[in-house]
């Protein structure tokens, strides 16, 4: 059964192929403040919101946020209820669904788990599925550092699609059929640890090969209907970020790639790691047929900026007052990261001063993994409570959150910590909405 929201992305694909540069940005985060901000932005724009979870974030074993696909769907719906956003305008997607999480297991076991994950996502109501089997498993032959043969990748992706279609047939709610995204970017997802001297844009001939192999693998399994619902291919347009560096989009380098997709009237490109690009670069990406823009770390980075700014305001405003316990959010977050370095240790390098700096301010924002921890949540709630009971004076807002200060002065924003955080995150989202021509 088709719905208005199920036609939203196909409508963008159709518009792109008619020369109208529409796009959509996809929020790759489970942070509650980020999701709330995304829904508030979509509500203001009068459009849908696309929210995606990754295979290591949400899976049948809980992932690192401790949620299964069904639990994540319920969580997103609970956020929507809180902010008054219609659930029928939410597009839920799965990003890099495949054996990535189980890469250290043999391919048979890893793919069985990947098939279950994809099936669970579809059963739970996900309607945008990125099939990515590009990760090597423990028993895959050849150099473990070399890319897996594309024939193997596409065969495994088609297997995942078959699992998704089987789960679709089991759904009893009459939901829309899933849309599929194929391909993967180079380098691997999550942002480069270090930005090298150059970054290769996907070659047009590689796009053609990926499409041809995928189509063959789908049709061989009788997945013709599913193939007609493949709406995008992930490529590398030359955008990436490292700890303190950004690869800016250069449309001249991506020109031939951009032209290539025009041969396929039912497809657009999906661009990953678009975080920290300028508004104009994002707009150019959409104009050049990179119509689906993934963003994640930039949103939690903006969240962290807002929280740290509020903590600085709290320190200046309330530290001398009796009877008030300060939140000490930055210190609590730092302790959580030092006590359990699993999420940042292999990403941040250098001497202790450099690593200490990166834990707070790296563009890769590995601190995003630590906000759900109980002690960090407790500190954050204390910060919100302190500044709700004792709102920040305007001079301190001007010092630490100048854009929000202007909005408060205009009467467009309440001087309450949660609203200030949302507004800070929405600064980023407004750039994406502008680039995608959402709300126009």
C-alpha positions in Angstrom: 0.0 0.0 0.0 1.5 3.3 -1.1 1.2 6.4 1.2 2.2 10.0 0.7 5.4 9.5 2.6 6.3 6.3 0.6 6.1 8.4 -2.6 8.3 11.2 -1.2 11.7 9.8 -2.2 10.5 8.4 -5.6 9.1 11.9 -6.2 12.6 13.3 -5.6 14.1 10.8 -8.0 11.5 11.8 -10.6 12.1 15.5 -10.1 15.8 15.0 -10.4 15.4 13.3 -13.7 13.2 16.1 -14.9 15.9 18.6 -14.1 14.5 19.9 -10.8 17.2 19.7 -8.1 15.2 18.4 -5.2 16.8 16.3 -2.4 16.4 14.9 1.1 18.8 14.7 4.0 18.9 11.7 6.1 19.5 12.0 9.9 21.9 9.2 11.0 21.6 9.5 14.7 19.7 8.1 17.7 20.4 11.1 19.9 17.0 12.3 21.3 17.8 16.0 20.9 18.9 15.5 17.3 15.7 13.5 16.5 13.5 16.2 18.2 15.3 18.9 16.3 14.9 17.0 13.0 11.2 16.7 13.5 10.8 20.3 14.5 12.7 21.3 11.4 10.6 19.1 9.2 7.4 20.5 10.8 8.6 24.0 10.1 9.3 23.0 6.5 6.1 21.1 6.1 7.9 18.0 4.8 8.9 14.5 5.7 11.9 13.6 7.9 14.2 10.7 7.1 15.9 8.9 10.1 18.3 6.0 9.7 20.0 3.6 12.0 23.2 1.8 11.2 23.8 -1.9 11.6 26.1 -1.5 14.6 23.8 1.0 16.2 20.6 -1.0 16.1 20.4 -4.7 15.4 18.7 -7.9 16.7 21.2 -8.1 19.5 20.6 -4.5 20.6 23.6 -2.7 19.0 25.5 -0.1 20.8 22.4 1.9 21.8 20.7 -1.3 23.1 17.8 -1.3 20.7 16.4 -3.8 18.2 14.8 -2.5 15.1 11.3 -2.8 16.6 12.4 -0.9 19.7 14.1 1.8 17.6 10.8 2.3 15.7 8.9 2.6 19.0 11.5 5.0 20.3 11.3 7.3 17.2 7.5 7.2 17.4 7.7 8.3 21.1 9.9 11.2 20.1 7.4 12.2 17.4 4.5 12.1 20.0 6.5 14.3 22.3 7.1 17.0 19.7 3.8 16.6 18.0 5.1 15.4 14.7 3.0 13.1 12.5 4.4 9.5 12.4 3.1 9.1 8.9 5.7 11.7 7.8 8.6 9.7 9.1 10.8 7.7 6.7 12.7 5.1 8.6 15.8 3.6 7.0 18.6 1.2 7.7 22.2 2.3 6.8 25.0 -0.1 5.8 22.8 -3.1 6.5 25.0 -6.1 6.0 27.7 -8.2 7.7 29.7 -5.2 8.9 29.1 -5.9 12.6 30.0 -9.5 12.3 33.0 -9.1 10.1 35.2 -11.2 12.4 33.0 -14.2 11.9 32.9 -16.6 8.9 30.8 -15.4 6.0 28.0 -18.0 6.4 27.4 -17.0 10.0 27.8 -13.2 9.4 25.4 -13.3 6.4 22.8 -15.2 8.3 22.9 -12.5 11.0 22.8 -9.8 8.4 19.8 -11.4 6.7 18.0 -11.5 10.0 18.8 -7.8 10.6 17.5 -6.7 7.3 14.3 -8.8 7.7 13.7 -7.4 11.2 14.1 -3.9 9.9 11.5 -4.5 7.2 9.1 -6.2 9.6 9.5 -3.3 12.0 8.5 -0.7 9.4 11.7 0.5 7.9 11.1 1.5 4.3 14.5 2.6 3.1 17.1 -0.1 3.1 20.8 0.3 2.2 22.1 -3.1 1.2 25.9 -3.1 1.9 27.8 -6.4 1.9 31.1 -4.8 1.0 32.8 -5.7 4.3 35.1 -8.7 4.3 34.3 -11.6 6.6 36.9 -13.7 8.5 37.0 -16.5 5.9 36.9 -14.4 2.7 40.0 -15.2 0.6 42.7 -12.8 -0.4 44.3 -9.8 1.1 42.2 -8.7 4.1 43.1 -5.1 3.3 41.9 -5.3 -0.3 38.3 -4.6 -1.3 36.1 -7.7 -1.6 35.3 -8.8 -5.1 32.4 -6.9 -6.4 30.7 -10.0 -7.7 30.7 -11.4 -4.2 29.4 -8.1 -2.8 26.5 -7.9 -5.2 25.5 -11.5 -4.7 25.4 -11.0 -0.9 23.5 -7.8 -1.3 20.9 -9.6 -3.5 20.7 -12.3 -0.7 19.9 -9.5 1.8 17.3 -8.1 -0.6 15.7 -11.5 -0.8 15.5 -11.6 3.0 13.9 -8.2 3.0 11.3 -9.2 0.4 10.5 -12.3 2.4 9.9 -10.2 5.5 7.8 -7.8 3.5 5.4 -10.6 2.6 5.0 -11.3 6.3 3.9 -7.8 7.2 0.2 -7.6 8.1 -0.1 -3.8 8.5 -0.3 -3.1 4.8 2.8 -0.8 4.9 4.5 0.3 1.7 7.2 -1.9 0.1 10.8 -1.1 0.9 12.9 1.1 -1.3 16.5 0.0 -1.8 19.9 1.7 -2.0 22.9 -0.2 -3.4 26.6 0.4 -3.4 29.1 1.8 -0.9 31.4 4.7 -0.6 35.2 4.5 -0.3 36.5 4.8 2.4 34.4 2.7 4.8 31.5 4.4 6.7 32.0 6.7 9.6 34.5 9.3 8.5 38.2 9.1 7.8 40.5 8.8 10.8 42.9 11.0 9.1 42.4 13.0 5.9 45.0 12.0 3.3 46.5 14.1 0.5 43.6 13.2 -1.8 40.3 11.5 -2.1 39.2 9.6 -5.2 35.9 10.3 -6.7 34.0 7.2 -7.9 34.7 6.5 -11.5 31.7 6.5 -13.9 32.6 3.1 -15.3 32.5 1.7 -11.7 29.0 3.0 -11.3 27.9 1.2 -14.5 29.6 -2.0 -13.3 27.9 -1.9 -9.9 24.5 -1.3 -11.4 24.9 -4.1 -14.0 26.1 -6.6 -11.5 23.4 -5.7 -9.0 20.7 -5.9 -11.6 21.9 -9.3 -12.7 22.1 -10.7 -9.2 18.6 -9.4 -8.4 16.9 -10.7 -11.5 18.7 -14.1 -11.1 16.8 -14.5 -7.8 13.5 -13.4 -9.2 13.7 -10.0 -7.5 12.5 -7.9 -10.5 9.9 -6.1 -8.4 12.5 -5.2 -5.9 14.9 -4.1 -8.6 12.4 -1.5 -9.7 12.4 -0.2 -6.2 16.2 0.5 -6.2 16.2 4.3 -6.0 19.8 5.2 -5.3 23.4 4.1 -5.5 26.0 5.1 -2.9 29.2 6.7 -4.4 32.1 8.8 -3.3 31.6 12.4 -4.7 34.8 13.5 -3.0 33.5 14.6 0.4 34.9 13.4 3.7 36.1 14.7 7.0 38.8 13.8 9.5 39.6 14.9 13.1 40.2 18.5 12.1 40.0 18.5 8.3 37.3 18.6 5.7 37.3 17.5 2.1 35.3 20.2 0.5 33.1 19.2 -2.5 34.6 20.1 -5.8 31.9 19.7 -8.5 34.5 19.9 -11.3 36.1 16.7 -10.1 32.6 15.0 -9.8 31.3 16.3 -13.2 31.7 13.1 -15.2 30.2 11.1 -12.3 27.3 13.5 -12.1 26.6 13.1 -15.8 26.8 9.3 -15.6 23.7 8.9 -13.4 21.6 10.8 -16.0 21.7 7.6 -18.1 19.5 6.0 -15.4 16.3 7.9 -15.1 15.1 5.9 -12.1 18.2 6.4 -10.0 20.0 9.2 -8.0 23.2 9.2 -6.0 23.3 8.9 -2.2 26.2 10.8 -0.7 27.6 9.8 2.7 29.8 11.8 5.1 28.5 15.1 3.9 29.0 16.5 7.4 30.6 19.9 7.7 30.2 20.9 4.0 29.1 24.5 3.4 25.5 25.3 2.5 26.6 26.1 -1.1 28.5 22.8 -1.4 25.5 20.9 -0.2 23.3 22.7 -2.7 25.7 21.9 -5.5 25.7 18.2 -4.4 21.9 18.1 -4.8 22.1 19.9 -8.1 24.6 17.4 -9.3 22.2 14.5 -8.6 23.5 13.5 -5.1 20.0 13.9 -4.0 20.2 11.9 -0.7 22.6 13.5 1.7 23.6 11.6 4.8 24.5 13.5 8.0 25.2 12.3 11.5 28.3 13.4 13.4 27.8 17.1 12.5 24.4 17.0 14.3 25.8 15.4 17.5 28.7 17.8 17.2 26.3 20.7 17.2 24.5 19.1 20.2 27.8 18.9 22.0 28.6 22.5 21.2 25.3 23.6 22.6 25.7 21.6 25.8 29.3 22.8 26.4 28.2 26.4 25.9 25.3 25.9 28.4 27.8 24.4 30.8 30.0 27.4 30.5 27.0 29.7 31.1 26.1 27.6 34.1 29.6 27.9 35.5 29.6 31.7 35.1 26.1 32.3 36.2 25.5 29.8 39.1 28.9 28.7 40.5 28.8 31.3 43.3 25.2 30.6 44.3 24.5 28.7 47.5 22.4 25.5 47.3 23.1 24.8 43.6 25.1 21.8 42.5 26.7 22.4 39.1 26.3 19.7 36.5 30.0 19.5 35.4 28.9 17.9 32.1 32.2 18.3 30.2 34.1 16.8 33.0 31.6 13.9 33.4 31.7 13.2 29.7 35.5 13.2 29.7 35.7 10.7 32.6 33.2 8.4 30.8 35.4 8.4 27.7 38.7 7.9 29.6 37.2 5.1 31.7 35.9 3.2 28.6 38.0 4.1 25.6 36.6 1.5 23.3 34.8 3.9 21.1 37.6 6.4 20.5 41.0 4.7 21.2 41.7 3.5 17.6 40.5 6.8 16.1 42.4 9.4 18.1 46.2 9.5 17.9 49.1 11.6 19.2 50.3 12.7 22.6 48.0 13.0 25.6 47.3 16.7 24.9 46.3 15.9 21.3 44.1 13.0 22.3 42.5 15.0 25.1 41.6 17.8 22.6 40.2 15.3 20.1 37.9 13.7 22.7 36.2 17.0 23.0 36.5 18.7 19.7 37.2 16.2 16.9 34.9 16.4 13.9 34.4 12.7 14.1 32.7 13.3 17.4 33.3 10.0 19.1 31.9 11.5 22.3 28.4 10.8 20.7 28.7 7.2 21.9 28.9 8.3 25.6 25.9 10.6 26.0 23.6 7.6 26.9 25.7 6.5 29.8 23.8 7.0 33.1 26.3 9.4 34.8 26.5 11.5 31.7 22.7 11.6 31.4 22.4 12.5 35.1 24.8 15.4 34.6 23.0 16.6 31.5 19.6 16.5 33.2 21.1 18.6 36.1 22.3 21.1 33.6 18.9 21.4 32.0 17.2 21.7 35.4 19.6 24.3 36.7 19.2 26.6 33.6 15.4 26.0 33.5 15.1 27.2 37.1 17.7 30.0 36.6 17.5 31.0 32.9 20.7 32.3 31.4 21.1 36.1 31.4 21.2 37.7 27.9 24.8 38.9 28.2 26.0 35.3 28.8 23.8 34.0 25.9 25.4 36.6 23.7 28.8 35.4 24.8 28.4 31.7 24.3 25.4 31.2 22.0 25.2 34.4 19.9 22.9 33.1 17.2 20.4 31.8 19.8 20.8 35.1 21.7 19.6 37.0 18.6 16.6 34.6 18.3 15.7 35.1 21.9 15.9 38.9 21.5 13.5 38.7 18.5 11.1 36.6 20.5 11.5 33.7 18.1 13.1 31.4 20.7 12.4 30.7 24.4 15.3 31.1 26.7 15.1 27.6 28.0 18.0 25.1 27.7 16.2 22.4 25.6 15.0 25.0 23.1 18.5 26.5 22.9 19.9 23.0 22.1 17.3 22.3 19.5 18.0 25.7 17.8 21.7 25.0 17.7 21.2 21.6 16.0 18.7 23.2 13.6 21.4 25.6 12.4 22.9 22.6 10.7 19.6 21.2 9.5 18.6 24.5 7.9 21.6 24.3 5.7 20.5 20.9 4.5 16.9 22.0 4.1 18.2 24.9 1.9 20.3 22.6 -0.2 17.4 20.1 -0.7 14.9 22.9 -1.4 12.7 21.5 1.4 9.9 23.8 2.4 10.2 25.8 -0.8 
